[in-house]
Amino acid sequence: MDENSKQENTSNGSTKRKPETSNEPDEIQDIEKEEKPSIRSRLGPKKTDDEQSDDSKDKPRPRKMQKKELETDPVVIAKREKQIEYGKNTNGYENYIRTVPKSERSMDDPRTPPKHGKYSRRAWDGLIKQWRIKLHKYDVEEL
């Protein structure tokens, strides 16, 4: 060790060298820099395609790829069937079926909501409401 410098222990166990004369900042040495692990080393080794496919089973799928859950409660399905029947018993629905063949229907045309899909009450009511609003476009006023 140099006689002009002193070593001082810091709280984290590393040593700090201080020169005896503090007038010369060039000689000041900071705490010995420990090499920090890179992000790659903290994440672990790169996984092979087989290992990645195993992990993907645990992760949630994007909305489009998810399998649709089905409603199993017979009471809920019966209520939904009743709401659909109300919509199908309107003049607008009769006119829609008569005027627009299935092969010519677009995404903007009314579509009967799927009664077996798993929806919250609010979501189901929203689907029915939108369907009924679209059916009103085909209502004919009778004088």
KOLNU-119159 format. One record per residue: x, y, z of N, C-alpha, C, O, CB in turn; residue in one letter. Coordinates in steps of 0.2 Angstrom, whole numbers. Glycine has a CB too. Example, Ala and Ser with C-alpha at 12.3 -4.5 7.8 and 13.67 -1.06 7.14 Angstrom:
BEGIN
[atom [66; -28; 39]; [62; -22; 39]; [66; -16; 39]; [71; -17; 42]; [57; -22; 45]; "A"] [atom [64; -11; 35]; [68; -5; 36]; [64; 0; 39]; [67; 6; 40]; [70; -3; 29]; "S"] 
This chain:
BEGIN
[atom [4; -6; 0]; [0; 0; 0]; [4; 6; 0]; [10; 6; 3]; [-5; 0; 6]; "M"] [atom [2; 11; -3]; [5; 18; -3]; [5; 21; 4]; [-1; 21; 7]; [2; 22; -9]; "D"] [atom [10; 24; 6]; [10; 28; 12]; [5; 34; 12]; [2; 36; 17]; [17; 30; 14]; "E"] [atom [4; 37; 6]; [0; 43; 6]; [-7; 42; 5]; [-11; 46; 6]; [2; 47; -1]; "N"] [atom [-9; 35; 5]; [-16; 34; 5]; [-18; 29; 10]; [-14; 25; 13]; [-18; 30; -2]; "S"] [atom [-24; 30; 13]; [-27; 26; 18]; [-33; 22; 15]; [-36; 25; 11]; [-29; 31; 24]; "K"] [atom [-34; 17; 18]; [-40; 13; 16]; [-45; 13; 22]; [-44; 13; 28]; [-38; 5; 15]; "Q"] [atom [-51; 14; 19]; [-57; 15; 24]; [-62; 10; 22]; [-64; 9; 16]; [-60; 22; 24]; "E"] [atom [-65; 6; 27]; [-70; 1; 26]; [-77; 5; 26]; [-78; 9; 30]; [-70; -5; 31]; "N"] [atom [-81; 3; 21]; [-88; 6; 21]; [-93; 1; 23]; [-91; -5; 25]; [-89; 8; 13]; "T"] [atom [-99; 3; 24]; [-104; -2; 26]; [-106; -8; 22]; [-108; -13; 25]; [-111; 2; 27]; "S"] [atom [-104; -7; 16]; [-106; -13; 11]; [-100; -18; 11]; [-100; -23; 7]; [-108; -11; 5]; "N"] [atom [-95; -17; 14]; [-89; -21; 14]; [-84; -20; 9]; [-78; -23; 9]; [-92; -28; 13]; "G"] [atom [-85; -15; 5]; [-80; -13; 0]; [-75; -8; 3]; [-77; -5; 8]; [-83; -10; -7]; "S"] [atom [-69; -7; 0]; [-65; -2; 3]; [-64; 4; -1]; [-66; 4; -7]; [-58; -5; 3]; "T"] [atom [-63; 10; 2]; [-63; 16; -1]; [-56; 19; 0]; [-53; 19; 6]; [-68; 21; 1]; "K"] [atom [-52; 21; -5]; [-46; 24; -4]; [-46; 31; -4]; [-49; 34; -8]; [-41; 21; -10]; "R"] [atom [-43; 34; 1]; [-43; 41; 2]; [-35; 44; 2]; [-31; 41; 5]; [-47; 44; 8]; "K"] [atom [-34; 49; -3]; [-27; 51; -2]; [-26; 55; 4]; [-31; 58; 7]; [-25; 55; -8]; "P"] [atom [-20; 56; 6]; [-19; 60; 12]; [-20; 67; 11]; [-23; 71; 16]; [-12; 59; 15]; "E"] [atom [-19; 70; 5]; [-20; 77; 3]; [-27; 77; -1]; [-27; 74; -6]; [-15; 80; 0]; "T"] [atom [-32; 80; 2]; [-38; 81; -1]; [-39; 86; -7]; [-44; 87; -10]; [-44; 81; 4]; "S"] [atom [-33; 90; -8]; [-33; 95; -12]; [-33; 93; -20]; [-35; 96; -24]; [-27; 100; -11]; "N"] [atom [-31; 87; -21]; [-30; 84; -27]; [-36; 79; -29]; [-35; 73; -27]; [-23; 81; -28]; "E"] [atom [-41; 82; -33]; [-47; 77; -34]; [-45; 72; -39]; [-49; 67; -39]; [-53; 81; -37]; "P"] [atom [-40; 72; -43]; [-38; 67; -48]; [-36; 61; -44]; [-37; 55; -47]; [-32; 69; -52]; "D"] [atom [-34; 61; -38]; [-31; 55; -35]; [-37; 52; -31]; [-36; 46; -28]; [-26; 57; -30]; "E"] [atom [-43; 55; -30]; [-48; 52; -27]; [-51; 46; -30]; [-53; 47; -36]; [-54; 57; -25]; "I"] [atom [-51; 41; -27]; [-54; 35; -30]; [-61; 33; -27]; [-61; 33; -21]; [-49; 29; -29]; "Q"] [atom [-66; 32; -31]; [-72; 31; -28]; [-73; 23; -26]; [-68; 20; -26]; [-78; 32; -34]; "D"] [atom [-78; 22; -23]; [-79; 15; -21]; [-78; 10; -26]; [-80; 11; -32]; [-86; 14; -18]; "I"] [atom [-74; 5; -25]; [-73; 0; -30]; [-79; -2; -33]; [-84; -5; -29]; [-69; -6; -27]; "E"] [atom [-80; -2; -39]; [-86; -4; -43]; [-87; -11; -44]; [-82; -14; -47]; [-87; 0; -50]; "K"] [atom [-92; -14; -41]; [-93; -21; -42]; [-97; -22; -48]; [-101; -18; -50]; [-97; -24; -36]; "E"] [atom [-95; -27; -52]; [-99; -28; -58]; [-106; -30; -57]; [-107; -36; -53]; [-95; -33; -62]; "E"] [atom [-111; -27; -59]; [-118; -28; -58]; [-120; -34; -63]; [-117; -34; -69]; [-122; -22; -59]; "K"] [atom [-124; -38; -61]; [-126; -43; -66]; [-130; -40; -71]; [-134; -36; -70]; [-130; -49; -62]; "P"] [atom [-130; -43; -77]; [-134; -40; -83]; [-141; -43; -82]; [-142; -47; -78]; [-131; -42; -90]; "S"] [atom [-145; -40; -86]; [-152; -42; -86]; [-153; -49; -88]; [-157; -53; -85]; [-156; -37; -91]; "I"] [atom [-149; -51; -93]; [-149; -58; -96]; [-147; -63; -90]; [-150; -68; -90]; [-144; -59; -102]; "R"] [atom [-142; -61; -87]; [-140; -66; -81]; [-145; -66; -76]; [-146; -71; -73]; [-133; -64; -79]; "S"] [atom [-149; -61; -75]; [-154; -61; -69]; [-160; -65; -72]; [-163; -68; -68]; [-156; -54; -67]; "R"] [atom [-161; -65; -78]; [-167; -68; -81]; [-166; -76; -81]; [-171; -80; -82]; [-169; -65; -87]; "L"] [atom [-160; -78; -82]; [-158; -85; -82]; [-156; -86; -89]; [-157; -82; -94]; [-164; -89; -80]; "G"] [atom [-155; -93; -91]; [-152; -95; -97]; [-158; -94; -102]; [-164; -95; -100]; [-150; -102; -97]; "P"] [atom [-157; -93; -109]; [-162; -93; -114]; [-165; -100; -114]; [-162; -105; -114]; [-159; -91; -121]; "K"] [atom [-172; -99; -115]; [-176; -106; -115]; [-176; -108; -123]; [-176; -104; -127]; [-183; -105; -112]; "K"] [atom [-176; -115; -123]; [-177; -117; -130]; [-185; -117; -132]; [-189; -115; -128]; [-175; -125; -130]; "T"] [atom [-186; -118; -138]; [-193; -118; -141]; [-198; -122; -137]; [-203; -121; -136]; [-193; -119; -148]; "D"] [atom [-195; -128; -135]; [-199; -133; -131]; [-201; -130; -125]; [-207; -131; -122]; [-196; -140; -131]; "D"] [atom [-196; -127; -121]; [-197; -125; -115]; [-202; -119; -115]; [-206; -118; -110]; [-191; -123; -111]; "E"] [atom [-202; -115; -120]; [-206; -109; -121]; [-213; -111; -122]; [-218; -108; -119]; [-204; -104; -126]; "Q"] [atom [-214; -116; -126]; [-221; -119; -127]; [-224; -121; -121]; [-230; -121; -120]; [-221; -124; -133]; "S"] [atom [-220; -124; -116]; [-223; -127; -110]; [-225; -121; -106]; [-230; -121; -102]; [-218; -131; -106]; "D"] [atom [-221; -115; -106]; [-223; -109; -102]; [-229; -106; -105]; [-233; -103; -101]; [-218; -104; -102]; "D"] [atom [-231; -106; -111]; [-236; -103; -114]; [-243; -106; -112]; [-248; -103; -112]; [-236; -103; -122]; "S"] [atom [-243; -112; -109]; [-249; -115; -107]; [-251; -112; -101]; [-257; -112; -100]; [-248; -123; -106]; "K"] [atom [-247; -109; -97]; [-249; -106; -90]; [-251; -99; -91]; [-255; -96; -87]; [-243; -106; -86]; "D"] [atom [-249; -95; -97]; [-251; -88; -98]; [-258; -88; -101]; [-260; -92; -105]; [-246; -85; -102]; "K"] [atom [-261; -82; -99]; [-268; -81; -102]; [-267; -80; -110]; [-263; -76; -112]; [-272; -76; -99]; "P"] [atom [-272; -82; -114]; [-272; -81; -121]; [-275; -74; -122]; [-279; -72; -118]; [-276; -87; -124]; "R"] [atom [-273; -71; -128]; [-276; -65; -130]; [-284; -67; -131]; [-286; -72; -132]; [-273; -62; -136]; "P"] [atom [-287; -61; -131]; [-295; -62; -131]; [-297; -66; -137]; [-302; -70; -136]; [-298; -55; -131]; "R"] [atom [-294; -65; -143]; [-297; -68; -149]; [-295; -76; -149]; [-299; -80; -152]; [-294; -65; -155]; "K"] [atom [-290; -78; -145]; [-288; -85; -145]; [-291; -89; -140]; [-291; -95; -140]; [-280; -85; -145]; "M"] [atom [-294; -86; -135]; [-297; -89; -129]; [-303; -93; -132]; [-307; -91; -136]; [-300; -84; -124]; "Q"] [atom [-304; -99; -128]; [-310; -103; -130]; [-316; -100; -126]; [-315; -98; -120]; [-309; -111; -128]; "K"] [atom [-321; -100; -130]; [-327; -97; -127]; [-330; -101; -121]; [-331; -107; -122]; [-333; -96; -132]; "K"] [atom [-332; -98; -116]; [-335; -102; -110]; [-342; -102; -112]; [-345; -98; -115]; [-333; -99; -103]; "E"] [atom [-345; -108; -110]; [-353; -108; -111]; [-357; -108; -105]; [-354; -110; -99]; [-354; -115; -115]; "L"] [atom [-362; -105; -106]; [-367; -104; -100]; [-370; -111; -98]; [-373; -114; -103]; [-373; -99; -101]; "E"] [atom [-370; -113; -92]; [-373; -120; -90]; [-379; -119; -86]; [-383; -124; -85]; [-368; -124; -87]; "T"] [atom [-381; -113; -84]; [-386; -113; -79]; [-393; -113; -83]; [-394; -108; -87]; [-386; -106; -75]; "D"] [atom [-397; -118; -82]; [-403; -118; -86]; [-408; -112; -85]; [-412; -110; -90]; [-407; -125; -85]; "P"] [atom [-408; -109; -79]; [-412; -104; -78]; [-410; -98; -82]; [-414; -94; -85]; [-412; -102; -70]; "V"] [atom [-404; -96; -82]; [-401; -91; -86]; [-402; -92; -94]; [-404; -87; -97]; [-393; -90; -85]; "V"] [atom [-401; -98; -96]; [-403; -99; -103]; [-410; -98; -105]; [-412; -96; -110]; [-400; -107; -105]; "I"] [atom [-414; -101; -100]; [-422; -100; -102]; [-423; -92; -102]; [-427; -90; -106]; [-426; -103; -96]; "A"] [atom [-421; -88; -98]; [-422; -81; -98]; [-419; -78; -104]; [-423; -74; -107]; [-419; -77; -92]; "K"] [atom [-414; -80; -107]; [-411; -78; -113]; [-415; -80; -119]; [-416; -76; -123]; [-404; -80; -114]; "R"] [atom [-417; -86; -119]; [-422; -88; -124]; [-428; -84; -125]; [-431; -82; -130]; [-424; -96; -123]; "E"] [atom [-431; -82; -119]; [-437; -78; -118]; [-436; -71; -121]; [-440; -69; -125]; [-439; -77; -111]; "K"] [atom [-430; -68; -120]; [-428; -62; -123]; [-427; -62; -130]; [-429; -57; -134]; [-422; -59; -119]; "Q"] [atom [-424; -67; -132]; [-423; -68; -140]; [-430; -69; -143]; [-431; -66; -149]; [-419; -74; -141]; "I"] [atom [-434; -73; -140]; [-441; -74; -143]; [-445; -67; -144]; [-448; -66; -148]; [-445; -79; -139]; "E"] [atom [-444; -63; -138]; [-447; -56; -139]; [-445; -53; -145]; [-449; -49; -148]; [-446; -52; -132]; "Y"] [atom [-438; -53; -146]; [-436; -49; -152]; [-438; -52; -159]; [-439; -49; -163]; [-428; -49; -152]; "G"] [atom [-438; -59; -159]; [-440; -62; -165]; [-448; -61; -166]; [-450; -63; -172]; [-439; -70; -165]; "K"] [atom [-452; -59; -162]; [-459; -59; -163]; [-461; -51; -165]; [-466; -50; -164]; [-463; -60; -156]; "N"] [atom [-456; -47; -167]; [-457; -41; -169]; [-458; -40; -176]; [-456; -44; -180]; [-451; -36; -166]; "T"] [atom [-461; -35; -179]; [-462; -33; -186]; [-455; -32; -189]; [-454; -34; -195]; [-467; -27; -187]; "N"] [atom [-451; -29; -185]; [-444; -28; -188]; [-440; -34; -190]; [-437; -34; -195]; [-440; -23; -183]; "G"] [atom [-441; -39; -185]; [-437; -45; -187]; [-440; -49; -193]; [-437; -51; -197]; [-438; -50; -180]; "Y"] [atom [-447; -49; -193]; [-450; -52; -199]; [-448; -49; -205]; [-447; -52; -210]; [-458; -52; -198]; "E"] [atom [-448; -42; -205]; [-446; -38; -211]; [-439; -40; -213]; [-437; -40; -219]; [-447; -31; -210]; "N"] [atom [-435; -40; -208]; [-427; -41; -209]; [-426; -48; -212]; [-422; -48; -217]; [-424; -41; -202]; "Y"] [atom [-430; -53; -210]; [-429; -60; -213]; [-431; -60; -220]; [-428; -63; -224]; [-433; -65; -208]; "I"] [atom [-437; -57; -221]; [-440; -57; -228]; [-435; -53; -233]; [-435; -55; -239]; [-447; -54; -227]; "R"] [atom [-433; -47; -231]; [-429; -43; -236]; [-422; -44; -236]; [-419; -43; -242]; [-430; -36; -233]; "T"] [atom [-418; -47; -231]; [-411; -48; -232]; [-410; -55; -231]; [-410; -58; -226]; [-407; -44; -226]; "V"] [atom [-408; -59; -237]; [-406; -66; -237]; [-400; -67; -233]; [-395; -62; -232]; [-405; -69; -244]; "P"] [atom [-399; -73; -230]; [-393; -74; -226]; [-386; -73; -229]; [-382; -71; -226]; [-393; -81; -223]; "K"] [atom [-386; -75; -236]; [-380; -74; -239]; [-378; -67; -240]; [-372; -66; -242]; [-381; -78; -246]; "S"] [atom [-383; -62; -240]; [-381; -55; -241]; [-380; -51; -235]; [-380; -45; -235]; [-386; -52; -246]; "E"] [atom [-381; -54; -229]; [-380; -50; -223]; [-373; -48; -221]; [-368; -52; -222]; [-383; -55; -217]; "R"] [atom [-373; -42; -219]; [-366; -39; -217]; [-365; -39; -209]; [-370; -41; -206]; [-365; -32; -220]; "S"] [atom [-359; -37; -207]; [-358; -37; -200]; [-362; -31; -197]; [-363; -32; -191]; [-350; -35; -199]; "M"] [atom [-364; -27; -200]; [-369; -21; -197]; [-376; -23; -197]; [-380; -20; -193]; [-368; -15; -202]; "D"] [atom [-378; -29; -200]; [-385; -31; -199]; [-386; -34; -192]; [-381; -36; -189]; [-387; -36; -205]; "D"] [atom [-392; -34; -190]; [-394; -37; -183]; [-392; -45; -183]; [-394; -48; -188]; [-401; -36; -181]; "P"] [atom [-389; -47; -178]; [-387; -54; -177]; [-390; -56; -170]; [-389; -52; -165]; [-379; -55; -178]; "R"] [atom [-393; -61; -170]; [-396; -64; -164]; [-390; -66; -159]; [-386; -69; -161]; [-400; -70; -165]; "T"] [atom [-390; -63; -153]; [-385; -65; -148]; [-384; -72; -147]; [-390; -75; -146]; [-385; -60; -142]; "P"] [atom [-379; -75; -146]; [-378; -82; -144]; [-380; -83; -137]; [-377; -81; -132]; [-371; -84; -145]; "P"] [atom [-386; -87; -136]; [-388; -88; -129]; [-384; -92; -125]; [-385; -92; -118]; [-395; -91; -130]; "K"] [atom [-380; -96; -128]; [-376; -101; -124]; [-369; -98; -122]; [-365; -101; -118]; [-374; -107; -127]; "H"] [atom [-367; -92; -124]; [-361; -89; -122]; [-361; -87; -115]; [-366; -85; -112]; [-360; -82; -127]; "G"] [atom [-355; -86; -112]; [-354; -84; -105]; [-354; -77; -105]; [-348; -74; -107]; [-348; -88; -101]; "K"] [atom [-359; -73; -102]; [-359; -66; -102]; [-361; -64; -95]; [-365; -68; -92]; [-363; -63; -107]; "Y"] [atom [-359; -58; -93]; [-362; -56; -87]; [-369; -53; -88]; [-371; -52; -94]; [-357; -50; -84]; "S"] [atom [-373; -52; -83]; [-380; -49; -84]; [-380; -43; -88]; [-383; -42; -93]; [-383; -48; -78]; "R"] [atom [-375; -38; -86]; [-375; -32; -90]; [-372; -33; -97]; [-375; -29; -101]; [-370; -27; -86]; "R"] [atom [-368; -37; -98]; [-365; -38; -105]; [-371; -41; -109]; [-372; -39; -115]; [-359; -43; -105]; "A"] [atom [-374; -46; -107]; [-380; -49; -110]; [-385; -44; -112]; [-388; -44; -118]; [-383; -55; -106]; "W"] [atom [-387; -40; -107]; [-392; -35; -108]; [-390; -30; -114]; [-394; -28; -118]; [-394; -31; -102]; "D"] [atom [-384; -28; -114]; [-381; -24; -119]; [-381; -27; -126]; [-383; -24; -131]; [-374; -22; -117]; "G"] [atom [-380; -33; -126]; [-381; -37; -133]; [-388; -37; -135]; [-389; -36; -141]; [-378; -44; -132]; "L"] [atom [-392; -38; -131]; [-400; -38; -133]; [-402; -31; -135]; [-405; -31; -140]; [-404; -41; -127]; "I"] [atom [-400; -26; -131]; [-402; -20; -133]; [-399; -18; -140]; [-403; -15; -143]; [-399; -15; -127]; "K"] [atom [-393; -19; -141]; [-390; -17; -148]; [-394; -21; -153]; [-395; -18; -159]; [-383; -19; -148]; "Q"] [atom [-395; -27; -152]; [-399; -31; -157]; [-406; -28; -158]; [-408; -28; -164]; [-399; -39; -155]; "W"] [atom [-409; -27; -153]; [-416; -24; -154]; [-416; -17; -157]; [-420; -16; -161]; [-419; -23; -147]; "R"] [atom [-411; -13; -156]; [-410; -6; -159]; [-409; -7; -167]; [-412; -4; -171]; [-404; -2; -156]; "I"] [atom [-405; -12; -168]; [-404; -14; -176]; [-410; -16; -179]; [-411; -15; -185]; [-398; -19; -176]; "K"] [atom [-414; -20; -175]; [-420; -23; -178]; [-425; -17; -180]; [-429; -18; -184]; [-423; -28; -174]; "L"] [atom [-425; -12; -176]; [-429; -6; -177]; [-428; -3; -184]; [-433; 1; -186]; [-429; -1; -171]; "H"] [atom [-423; -3; -187]; [-422; -1; -193]; [-426; -4; -198]; [-428; -1; -204]; [-414; -1; -195]; "K"] [atom [-429; -10; -197]; [-433; -13; -202]; [-440; -13; -200]; [-444; -16; -203]; [-431; -21; -202]; "Y"] [atom [-442; -9; -195]; [-449; -8; -193]; [-452; -4; -199]; [-449; 1; -201]; [-450; -4; -186]; "D"] [atom [-459; -6; -200]; [-463; -2; -205]; [-469; 1; -201]; [-472; -3; -198]; [-465; -7; -211]; "V"] [atom [-470; 7; -202]; [-475; 10; -199]; [-482; 9; -203]; [-482; 10; -209]; [-475; 18; -198]; "E"] [atom [-487; 6; -199]; [-493; 4; -203]; [-498; 10; -201]; [-499; 12; -195]; [-495; -3; -201]; "E"] [atom [-502; 12; -206]; [-506; 18; -205]; [-513; 15; -205]; [-518; 19; -204]; [-506; 23; -210]; "L"] 
